[in-house]
Amino acid sequence: VQLQASGGGSVQSGGSLRLSCAASRITFSAYVMAWYRQAPGKQRELVASITTGSSTDYADSAKGRFTISRDNTKNTVSLRMNSLEPEDTAVYYCNARLVVGLGQSYDYWGQGTQVTVSS
């Protein structure tokens, strides 16, 4: 499984970015996809997820500002981030999860892409 994240960068507060993650060597449509982030000195946290049926879920901090989407024909998942704030500064990671049974899953991670928001 390979997950290649891209689209990070530096923006000013209020700006927008679009992250993309290209997956290979997996049956993409079978995976729950998600974006996590980790800020310096903090634990990794879930930002947004999208199920195999394209149902979405967001962290409270992301609701109304971020949109996750997937394209099963291109094996990609994207995160559109609007109204960015300095608190959004973190390394963002793409995650692919294959649920194989009750409470059982396999997780794969991309390499991370840095997002820096300046005030």
Salt bridges, closest charged atoms under 4 A:
GLU45 OE2 - ARG37 NE 2.69
ASP60 OD1 - LYS63 NZ 3.20
ASP88 OD1 - ARG37 NH1 2.91
ASP88 OD2 - ARG65 NH1 2.76
ASP107 OD2 - ARG97 NE 2.97
